[in-house]
Amino acid sequence: MAKKAKKTKEAYVKAGKGTPSTSRYLALREIRNDTVLMKDGTLRAVLLISSINFFLKSDDEQKGVIQSYTSFLNAFDYPVQIVIQSRQFDPSKYIAELQKLEAAQTNDLLKLQMADYRQFIGELVSLGDIMDKKFFLVIPYDPAGDTKRGFFARVGSMFSAPADILLGQEQFMERKHFLDQRVDNVTAGLLGMGLNAVRLDTQSLIEVFYNLYNPDTSPQEKMVEVNKLQVEDTF
């Protein structure tokens, strides 16, 4: 049995197929024009959302936030996904910026205070893990429409592999137009709750997915700029 398995693997390599790429197991096809294109032809936009300290607000303010959040969710007839990403805070960039400011400071007293502050930050980080939290809102666009499918059809799609659909440039831009409208509506709803939202561009989206799928190596191996990446055009 072992010899047969080895022979099969050798034949597989000789056929020029090699090891299957991990990209075949991902649901996304590519990232283009600040948009995530999925293999099933649907699109995604990702917003980076600011946060508020709910527990520091008064009772009336908390009730107002809850009511605004309820109205926000009830305003849409399509699903949205809220993602909270926690990563260990890397203070190296911040400390390097403090060092530059300290070196450029001409006032001896302020320079001494900045040195003490920089040392304090370094000691604070060394005492324990400081987590950096980011809040994302994922907005989808499915031309078929989730509301048109029944409950069992939607549940069944969760356990089946998505169809691999290639979109032309015209189809992509048409669907992106409707997705952009949803982004504008969601952004307006978030502003009503006192939350600021920024749509991630192509470079930021690539970095988010790179960090997501490479949590161990991404802190040491940073992403290059998107215009320096070599990508294959699938349109």
Backbone bond lengths (Angstrom), bond angles and torsions (degrees), N, CA, C in turn:
res aa  C-N    CA-C-N  psi(-1)  N-CA   C-N-CA  omega(-1)  CA-C   N-CA-C  phi
1 M - - - 1.467 - - 1.529 110.76 -
2 A 1.373 116.64 -39.19 1.449 120.74 -179.23 1.526 111.18 -66.32
3 K 1.356 116.65 -41.01 1.456 120.24 -179.81 1.522 111.03 -64.33
4 K 1.328 115.88 -39.81 1.463 120.63 -179.86 1.521 110.69 -63.68
5 A 1.329 117.42 -41.22 1.463 121.63 179.30 1.527 110.50 -65.31
6 K 1.339 116.78 -39.31 1.457 120.66 179.86 1.508 110.90 -66.80
7 K 1.323 116.68 -40.01 1.451 121.24 179.71 1.520 110.78 -65.84
8 T 1.296 115.68 -38.50 1.458 119.77 178.49 1.524 111.18 -63.58
9 K 1.319 117.37 -41.14 1.455 121.74 179.26 1.520 110.78 -65.64
10 E 1.354 117.42 -41.57 1.454 120.28 179.33 1.524 110.85 -63.71
11 A 1.326 116.45 -40.75 1.462 120.41 178.24 1.521 110.56 -63.94
12 Y 1.308 114.57 -35.69 1.475 119.64 179.74 1.525 110.65 -64.59
13 V 1.334 116.64 -41.86 1.456 121.26 -179.66 1.520 110.54 -70.96
14 K 1.337 118.00 -40.09 1.453 121.46 -179.95 1.522 111.53 -64.18
15 A 1.305 116.13 -29.95 1.457 119.87 179.95 1.524 111.98 -70.99
16 G 1.342 117.37 -5.49 1.453 120.94 177.45 1.507 113.65 86.91
17 K 1.318 117.10 9.81 1.464 119.46 -178.02 1.517 111.73 -84.39
18 G 1.340 116.90 -33.89 1.455 119.66 178.76 1.506 112.39 62.91
19 T 1.331 115.28 -162.50 1.456 121.09 179.29 1.523 109.82 -78.78
20 P 1.338 118.17 132.00 1.472 119.82 -179.67 1.521 111.19 -59.87
21 S 1.330 116.68 139.49 1.451 121.59 179.43 1.522 110.19 -71.88
22 T 1.336 116.18 145.35 1.469 119.94 178.54 1.517 111.61 -67.94
23 S 1.342 117.49 -19.64 1.462 120.11 -179.06 1.520 112.54 -63.43
24 R 1.338 117.11 -22.69 1.461 119.90 -179.84 1.521 111.60 -67.81
25 Y 1.334 117.51 -18.84 1.458 121.15 -179.08 1.535 112.05 -96.13
26 L 1.314 117.95 -2.72 1.457 121.40 179.40 1.522 110.15 -90.53
27 A 1.328 115.34 146.88 1.472 119.82 -179.15 1.515 112.16 -80.86
28 L 1.331 118.14 -18.32 1.463 119.83 -178.26 1.519 110.57 -93.22
29 R 1.335 114.60 145.91 1.457 120.11 179.45 1.523 111.09 -94.98
30 E 1.334 116.73 -50.04 1.449 120.03 -179.31 1.524 110.04 -161.81
31 I 1.323 114.44 170.93 1.467 121.89 176.70 1.515 107.21 -121.19
32 R 1.331 116.08 123.92 1.460 120.56 -174.35 1.524 109.65 -152.34
33 N 1.320 116.29 140.01 1.470 121.73 176.64 1.532 112.01 52.38
34 D 1.333 116.32 46.29 1.468 122.40 178.12 1.520 112.33 61.76
35 T 1.328 117.02 26.27 1.465 122.21 -174.68 1.515 109.65 -137.24
36 V 1.336 116.21 142.23 1.459 122.26 175.01 1.523 108.13 -95.23
37 L 1.311 116.10 121.61 1.465 122.12 178.49 1.516 108.84 -100.37
38 M 1.336 115.99 119.15 1.460 120.90 -179.30 1.523 110.62 -86.50
39 K 1.320 116.23 162.94 1.457 120.90 -178.86 1.526 113.22 -67.54
40 D 1.336 117.14 -23.33 1.452 119.72 179.68 1.526 112.66 -87.78
41 G 1.344 117.40 7.68 1.450 121.03 177.16 1.519 114.76 90.49
42 T 1.315 118.39 -3.34 1.456 121.29 178.05 1.526 109.73 -86.28
43 L 1.327 116.12 162.11 1.460 122.04 -176.77 1.519 110.51 -118.82
44 R 1.330 115.30 158.41 1.457 121.47 176.74 1.527 108.78 -138.50
45 A 1.323 115.03 139.55 1.460 122.38 169.12 1.521 107.39 -117.90
46 V 1.325 116.78 144.35 1.461 121.18 -176.58 1.526 108.49 -122.27
47 L 1.322 115.90 127.43 1.458 122.19 177.66 1.522 109.75 -108.44
48 L 1.318 115.78 137.85 1.466 121.91 171.63 1.518 107.17 -93.69
49 I 1.340 116.68 122.23 1.457 122.05 -171.36 1.528 110.24 -108.85
50 S 1.323 115.50 139.23 1.459 120.05 173.40 1.525 108.94 -74.14
51 S 1.314 116.74 167.81 1.466 121.63 -178.74 1.520 110.34 -119.36
52 I 1.324 115.34 161.46 1.465 121.70 174.14 1.526 108.18 -129.44
53 N 1.322 115.95 150.97 1.462 120.41 177.50 1.529 107.82 -89.19
54 F 1.318 115.13 95.53 1.456 121.64 -173.25 1.526 112.00 -63.05
55 F 1.332 116.71 -39.13 1.463 120.69 -172.48 1.530 112.87 -78.27
56 L 1.321 118.08 -11.30 1.458 120.02 175.16 1.529 112.44 -88.44
57 K 1.312 116.59 -4.99 1.460 120.87 179.44 1.523 110.56 -86.12
58 S 1.322 115.41 157.53 1.468 120.36 177.48 1.531 110.22 -72.02
59 D 1.323 116.78 170.46 1.470 120.57 -179.30 1.524 111.27 -60.12
60 D 1.329 116.88 -42.77 1.463 119.77 179.73 1.524 111.18 -65.05
61 E 1.323 116.32 -39.53 1.467 119.31 179.07 1.524 110.87 -67.23
62 Q 1.327 117.37 -38.22 1.462 120.25 177.45 1.521 111.53 -64.35
63 K 1.320 116.64 -41.67 1.468 119.84 177.54 1.528 110.64 -63.38
64 G 1.330 116.15 -38.40 1.458 119.70 178.18 1.516 112.19 -63.96
65 V 1.339 116.45 -39.45 1.468 120.54 178.60 1.525 110.51 -65.42
66 I 1.335 116.58 -42.61 1.465 120.87 -179.91 1.523 110.69 -63.88
67 Q 1.316 117.18 -43.50 1.458 120.50 178.46 1.527 111.39 -64.03
68 S 1.321 116.81 -40.72 1.468 120.14 178.34 1.528 110.95 -65.18
69 Y 1.331 116.31 -38.38 1.463 120.44 179.06 1.525 110.96 -66.78
70 T 1.336 116.82 -40.10 1.465 120.56 177.92 1.523 110.63 -63.50
71 S 1.328 116.55 -44.61 1.467 120.60 178.89 1.525 110.66 -64.58
72 F 1.329 116.29 -35.77 1.459 120.87 179.71 1.534 110.77 -62.71
73 L 1.322 116.95 -45.91 1.462 120.70 -178.65 1.526 112.09 -69.19
74 N 1.319 116.90 -34.91 1.465 120.64 -178.14 1.524 112.87 -78.14
75 A 1.325 116.94 -8.54 1.462 119.96 -176.13 1.525 113.09 -82.20
76 F 1.332 117.58 -10.89 1.461 120.18 -174.56 1.526 109.81 -118.47
77 D 1.337 115.32 143.51 1.459 121.84 177.61 1.521 111.47 -103.75
78 Y 1.340 116.92 20.25 1.457 122.16 177.74 1.519 107.89 -134.31
79 P 1.320 117.36 155.08 1.475 119.50 -177.00 1.518 111.73 -77.34
80 V 1.319 116.15 150.04 1.462 123.20 170.48 1.526 107.57 -128.19
81 Q 1.303 115.47 155.93 1.464 120.55 -178.19 1.521 109.32 -120.00
82 I 1.310 116.62 129.93 1.461 122.75 177.23 1.527 108.25 -103.58
83 V 1.318 116.17 123.39 1.468 121.96 -176.95 1.524 108.66 -121.02
84 I 1.325 116.20 128.98 1.459 122.40 175.55 1.527 108.01 -112.03
85 Q 1.300 116.41 120.23 1.462 121.71 -177.22 1.522 109.52 -110.93
86 S 1.311 116.30 123.98 1.469 122.50 179.02 1.523 109.36 -112.93
87 R 1.299 115.92 124.95 1.463 121.98 178.52 1.525 108.60 -134.96
88 Q 1.336 115.60 149.52 1.449 119.63 176.70 1.526 109.91 -65.92
89 F 1.309 115.29 131.69 1.462 120.95 -175.49 1.528 110.41 -70.71
90 D 1.326 115.50 130.57 1.464 121.71 177.30 1.528 108.14 -104.29
91 P 1.329 117.72 107.87 1.472 120.33 -174.95 1.521 113.72 -85.58
92 S 1.323 118.49 3.07 1.466 120.68 -172.43 1.526 112.08 -60.21
93 K 1.344 116.99 -43.86 1.469 119.66 -179.26 1.528 110.56 -65.88
94 Y 1.320 115.68 -41.71 1.463 120.05 -178.66 1.527 111.12 -65.37
95 I 1.334 116.37 -42.81 1.463 120.28 179.49 1.530 110.85 -67.14
96 A 1.345 116.88 -37.74 1.458 120.28 177.64 1.528 111.01 -63.61
97 E 1.331 116.46 -38.04 1.467 120.18 177.48 1.529 110.71 -66.70
98 L 1.335 116.93 -38.20 1.459 120.39 176.96 1.529 111.33 -64.35
99 Q 1.312 116.32 -36.84 1.457 120.17 178.65 1.528 111.40 -64.68
100 K 1.329 115.81 -38.76 1.467 119.37 177.78 1.526 110.85 -64.73
101 L 1.342 115.63 -45.10 1.462 119.49 179.40 1.528 111.46 -64.38
102 E 1.332 115.12 -36.58 1.462 119.26 179.51 1.522 111.23 -66.88
103 A 1.327 116.51 -40.13 1.461 119.98 -179.63 1.526 111.80 -68.56
104 A 1.340 116.35 -30.90 1.464 120.07 -179.16 1.518 113.17 -85.82
105 Q 1.328 117.09 -7.06 1.463 120.86 -177.05 1.535 110.38 -76.60
106 T 1.339 115.75 130.02 1.473 120.96 -179.39 1.523 112.90 -95.60
107 N 1.329 116.41 -20.76 1.464 120.43 178.90 1.525 108.81 -81.84
108 D 1.331 116.80 120.65 1.468 121.01 -175.72 1.528 111.92 -62.89
109 L 1.331 116.88 -38.24 1.462 120.01 -178.72 1.521 110.72 -67.32
110 L 1.335 116.94 -45.73 1.468 120.34 178.19 1.528 111.26 -65.54
111 K 1.309 116.44 -35.06 1.465 120.24 178.36 1.522 110.85 -64.86
112 L 1.336 116.60 -40.11 1.459 121.19 177.89 1.529 110.98 -67.01
113 Q 1.325 116.51 -40.08 1.466 120.29 178.78 1.530 111.55 -66.37
114 M 1.314 117.21 -37.96 1.464 120.32 177.96 1.520 111.09 -67.31
115 A 1.320 116.89 -36.15 1.471 120.45 177.31 1.527 110.27 -65.22
116 D 1.340 116.75 -42.22 1.462 120.69 177.95 1.536 110.50 -64.21
117 Y 1.331 116.32 -40.76 1.472 120.32 -179.93 1.530 110.74 -65.78
118 R 1.328 116.74 -41.28 1.461 120.49 178.51 1.524 110.82 -63.27
119 Q 1.326 116.29 -40.23 1.458 120.10 177.61 1.528 111.00 -66.20
120 F 1.331 116.14 -37.68 1.464 120.79 178.82 1.528 110.92 -63.41
121 I 1.328 116.97 -42.55 1.466 120.71 178.71 1.522 110.90 -62.15
122 G 1.330 116.58 -43.78 1.459 120.08 179.20 1.518 112.43 -62.45
123 E 1.337 117.10 -42.00 1.464 120.69 178.75 1.529 111.07 -68.64
124 L 1.323 117.37 -36.88 1.461 120.80 -179.69 1.515 111.22 -64.31
125 V 1.322 115.97 -42.23 1.466 119.55 179.80 1.521 111.12 -68.09
126 S 1.326 117.09 -34.42 1.464 120.37 -178.16 1.527 112.51 -71.07
127 L 1.334 117.82 -19.71 1.466 121.13 -178.70 1.520 112.59 -72.48
128 G 1.321 117.32 -26.59 1.461 119.59 -178.36 1.505 110.14 -176.18
129 D 1.325 115.53 172.53 1.455 121.58 -179.45 1.527 110.18 -76.31
130 I 1.311 115.43 124.33 1.464 121.56 175.32 1.519 107.82 -104.64
131 M 1.313 116.30 121.54 1.451 121.42 -173.74 1.519 110.86 -94.24
132 D 1.303 114.33 139.98 1.457 122.24 176.14 1.529 107.72 -106.50
133 K 1.321 116.90 117.97 1.462 121.78 -177.49 1.523 110.32 -104.70
134 K 1.328 114.86 135.85 1.456 121.52 175.12 1.528 108.87 -127.01
135 F 1.320 114.96 142.51 1.457 121.01 -176.91 1.531 108.84 -115.57
136 F 1.329 115.03 125.56 1.458 121.28 -178.74 1.527 109.96 -120.56
137 L 1.322 115.13 149.12 1.462 121.63 173.33 1.524 107.15 -124.65
138 V 1.327 116.12 121.39 1.462 122.11 -177.74 1.523 108.80 -100.00
139 I 1.330 115.81 124.15 1.466 121.67 -178.37 1.523 108.01 -111.94
140 P 1.340 118.48 122.17 1.461 120.59 -178.74 1.528 112.11 -98.61
141 Y 1.313 114.87 161.43 1.459 120.33 166.89 1.515 108.33 -138.11
142 D 1.335 115.41 119.19 1.449 122.99 178.20 1.524 107.30 -121.07
143 P 1.330 118.47 113.83 1.470 119.35 -177.80 1.519 113.36 -61.44
144 A 1.337 117.08 -25.85 1.466 119.54 177.60 1.517 111.28 -71.69
145 G 1.336 116.78 -31.86 1.464 121.21 178.42 1.509 111.57 82.93
146 D 1.346 116.05 119.33 1.460 120.73 179.24 1.521 112.01 -65.76
147 T 1.339 116.98 -28.04 1.464 118.94 -177.05 1.515 111.56 -71.79
148 K 1.336 117.67 -18.63 1.456 120.49 -179.06 1.519 112.13 -84.48
149 R 1.313 117.20 -13.67 1.455 120.80 179.75 1.517 110.04 -96.71
150 G 1.322 115.56 147.42 1.453 120.82 -179.98 1.517 111.48 -74.17
151 F 1.343 114.46 172.31 1.462 120.09 -177.36 1.523 111.13 -62.24
152 F 1.339 117.74 -46.27 1.465 120.70 -176.88 1.527 111.32 -68.67
153 A 1.324 117.12 -31.59 1.466 119.92 177.54 1.513 110.71 -67.15
154 R 1.345 116.34 -39.49 1.462 119.61 179.61 1.523 111.25 -69.81
155 V 1.339 117.07 -39.48 1.463 120.44 178.44 1.524 110.24 -67.47
156 G 1.332 116.60 -40.26 1.464 120.03 179.79 1.507 112.78 -64.03
157 S 1.340 117.28 -33.52 1.466 120.57 179.53 1.520 112.07 -67.42
158 M 1.339 117.18 -21.97 1.453 120.56 179.25 1.518 112.10 -71.18
159 F 1.353 117.06 -24.10 1.463 121.04 -175.90 1.525 112.49 -110.21
160 S 1.319 117.80 8.00 1.452 121.00 178.84 1.526 109.29 -119.33
161 A 1.333 115.26 151.40 1.458 119.91 -179.29 1.523 109.62 -70.83
162 P 1.326 117.96 137.56 1.457 119.97 -179.35 1.512 111.72 -70.02
163 A 1.323 116.45 148.17 1.454 120.81 176.60 1.521 109.72 -69.05
164 D 1.336 115.75 143.55 1.451 120.90 -178.66 1.524 108.52 -91.05
165 I 1.334 116.46 106.29 1.457 122.18 -174.39 1.523 109.12 -115.16
166 L 1.318 115.92 130.04 1.453 121.65 175.99 1.527 109.16 -96.41
167 L 1.327 116.05 129.94 1.456 121.53 179.50 1.521 110.18 -106.45
168 G 1.327 115.78 137.42 1.447 120.26 171.36 1.518 110.01 -77.22
169 Q 1.324 116.30 167.52 1.463 120.44 -178.21 1.527 111.39 -60.80
170 E 1.324 117.01 -40.07 1.464 119.80 -179.29 1.519 111.42 -65.83
171 Q 1.336 116.86 -42.74 1.469 120.38 177.52 1.524 110.96 -63.08
172 F 1.325 114.73 -42.35 1.463 118.96 -179.22 1.527 111.52 -61.57
173 M 1.328 117.17 -46.68 1.457 120.79 -178.08 1.531 111.27 -66.99
174 E 1.328 117.24 -34.16 1.467 120.14 177.83 1.530 110.62 -65.33
175 R 1.309 117.01 -44.45 1.466 120.35 179.17 1.523 111.00 -70.39
176 K 1.323 116.69 -35.04 1.464 119.89 178.20 1.533 110.58 -64.62
177 H 1.326 117.10 -32.41 1.462 120.74 178.82 1.532 110.63 -60.60
178 F 1.328 116.73 -44.80 1.464 120.40 178.87 1.530 111.23 -69.96
179 L 1.331 116.46 -34.55 1.466 119.44 176.85 1.519 110.48 -65.69
180 D 1.325 117.74 -40.52 1.468 121.51 178.80 1.528 110.89 -61.02
181 Q 1.334 117.33 -37.15 1.458 120.38 177.28 1.524 110.95 -63.64
182 R 1.320 116.44 -40.05 1.463 119.86 177.28 1.528 110.82 -64.87
183 V 1.309 116.37 -39.36 1.469 120.15 179.08 1.523 110.36 -61.14
184 D 1.327 116.93 -42.71 1.473 120.50 179.13 1.528 110.84 -63.18
185 N 1.334 117.24 -41.64 1.465 120.30 -179.88 1.522 111.93 -66.84
186 V 1.323 116.58 -41.63 1.462 120.47 179.73 1.522 110.58 -67.31
187 T 1.326 117.11 -40.68 1.461 120.79 179.20 1.526 110.91 -61.57
188 A 1.335 116.07 -41.49 1.464 119.92 178.01 1.524 111.08 -63.62
189 G 1.348 116.90 -39.62 1.461 120.34 177.92 1.514 112.47 -65.22
190 L 1.317 117.25 -37.19 1.458 120.80 178.56 1.526 111.32 -68.30
191 L 1.322 116.62 -37.55 1.464 119.93 177.65 1.522 110.86 -62.71
192 G 1.341 116.51 -31.59 1.457 120.24 176.94 1.518 112.66 -65.05
193 M 1.319 117.78 -22.64 1.463 122.39 177.18 1.527 111.89 -94.98
194 G 1.327 116.31 2.20 1.458 119.55 -178.24 1.512 113.73 81.87
195 L 1.332 117.16 21.12 1.454 121.68 -179.50 1.528 110.00 -110.17
196 N 1.307 116.06 134.92 1.462 121.31 175.68 1.521 109.58 -92.37
197 A 1.321 115.96 144.22 1.457 121.17 -178.52 1.517 109.90 -133.79
198 V 1.332 115.63 138.54 1.452 122.13 177.58 1.527 107.74 -127.79
199 R 1.314 116.26 128.15 1.461 119.64 178.24 1.524 109.58 -76.69
200 L 1.321 116.74 131.00 1.455 120.81 179.82 1.521 109.88 -70.84
201 D 1.332 115.95 133.46 1.460 119.36 176.82 1.526 109.49 -84.46
202 T 1.323 115.54 -176.63 1.462 120.11 -174.83 1.522 111.85 -60.08
203 Q 1.336 116.86 -45.60 1.463 120.54 179.79 1.524 111.16 -60.76
204 S 1.333 117.26 -45.05 1.464 121.28 -178.46 1.522 111.22 -66.17
205 L 1.326 117.84 -38.54 1.468 121.09 178.21 1.523 111.17 -63.43
206 I 1.317 116.24 -43.34 1.466 119.75 179.04 1.527 110.13 -61.98
207 E 1.322 116.92 -41.85 1.457 120.53 179.66 1.526 111.39 -65.37
208 V 1.337 117.64 -39.19 1.467 120.77 179.43 1.518 110.64 -62.59
209 F 1.334 117.18 -47.37 1.466 119.75 -179.33 1.524 111.36 -70.65
210 Y 1.322 117.28 -34.11 1.466 119.99 177.01 1.528 110.78 -63.25
211 N 1.331 116.46 -44.77 1.464 120.13 178.03 1.520 111.82 -67.87
212 L 1.345 116.03 -33.03 1.465 120.18 -179.34 1.517 111.69 -67.49
213 Y 1.324 117.56 -43.22 1.459 121.07 -176.62 1.529 113.02 -90.53
214 N 1.336 117.27 -7.86 1.468 120.82 178.59 1.531 109.58 -132.79
215 P 1.323 118.17 63.57 1.470 120.17 -175.57 1.517 113.76 -66.44
216 D 1.340 117.73 -26.53 1.460 120.43 -176.98 1.522 112.40 -85.80
217 T 1.324 116.63 -38.88 1.463 120.00 -174.64 1.523 113.71 -93.05
218 S 1.333 117.74 -21.86 1.467 120.31 -174.76 1.532 113.69 -62.03
219 P 1.356 120.43 -34.21 1.471 117.82 178.17 1.524 113.38 -63.01
220 Q 1.352 117.67 -31.02 1.461 120.87 -179.27 1.528 112.38 -92.40
221 E 1.339 117.02 -33.69 1.460 121.51 -177.32 1.522 108.79 -110.28
222 K 1.329 116.31 98.08 1.450 121.80 -177.37 1.526 110.65 -78.68
223 M 1.327 115.01 153.50 1.458 121.07 178.09 1.519 110.35 -73.84
224 V 1.334 115.01 144.98 1.459 119.79 173.53 1.521 108.72 -85.26
225 E 1.317 116.99 169.76 1.446 120.65 179.92 1.527 109.85 -66.80
226 V 1.342 115.37 150.05 1.456 120.36 -173.60 1.516 111.89 -63.43
227 N 1.335 118.27 -32.06 1.467 119.52 -178.86 1.521 112.59 -74.24
228 K 1.356 117.06 -7.84 1.451 120.92 176.74 1.525 112.16 -101.78
229 L 1.341 116.15 -1.59 1.455 120.15 178.86 1.519 109.96 -81.96
230 Q 1.308 116.20 145.36 1.446 121.46 174.50 1.525 108.05 -100.52
231 V 1.337 115.50 109.67 1.458 120.44 -177.74 1.504 109.41 -122.91
232 E 1.313 115.36 156.47 1.459 122.26 -179.68 1.507 109.32 -95.21
233 D 1.315 117.91 128.12 1.456 122.32 179.77 1.512 108.91 -78.89
234 T 1.343 116.84 120.42 1.462 121.49 -177.17 1.513 112.01 -98.51
235 F 1.338 118.20 -3.15 1.456 120.04 178.65 1.527 109.88 -80.30
